[in-house]
Amino acid sequence: MKTIKDRFESKLSPKNPVTECIEWIGCISNLGYGQIKVDGKVVKAHRLAYELKHGPIPDGMDVLHRCDNRPCCNEAHLFLGTQADNIKDMVLKGRNPRGESHGRSKLSQEDVDEIRFRLSVGEKQTDLAKDFGIHNSQITRIKNRFTWKQNQQPQSK
């Protein structure tokens, strides 16, 4: 009978000579992480890689990737951090979509510029919300620059 380590290692690619990633070639989750069953429970492959090398992961800690390659299980690319560390790492590396590059954005930068201009000439927020098909609270967030922080001055049309 194969050990967990043997099962784990049988599902790893050779090390990529350029990136040095060792990728999981077994089952992949819908979020792109390798996964394997251990004692009837599905665990992320990179977490198991970390545990096999370093021991148990402390409560409240995540296993983060230096390489930003979700299927990577190279222990040299993995490190412990909190969820806050993970978010900070994502922001520093520019992996947090903002504005119209966000997949669920209803507005373009041009729309936001128009909203800001129309606000500056006295149009009502409720009218703008209806025109753009968004909630009035989103107009407030745009107006107060809680969202869409780029382009600090409204542009005239």
Secondary structure, 3 states (H helix, E strand, C coil): CCCHHHHHHCCECCCCCCCCCCEECCCECCCCCEEEEECCEEEEHHHHHHHHHHCCCCCCCEEEECCCCCCECCHHHEEEECHHHHHHHHHHCCCCCCHHHCCCCCCCHHHHHHHHHHHHCCCCHHHHHHHHCCCHHHHHHHHCCCCCCCCCCCCCC
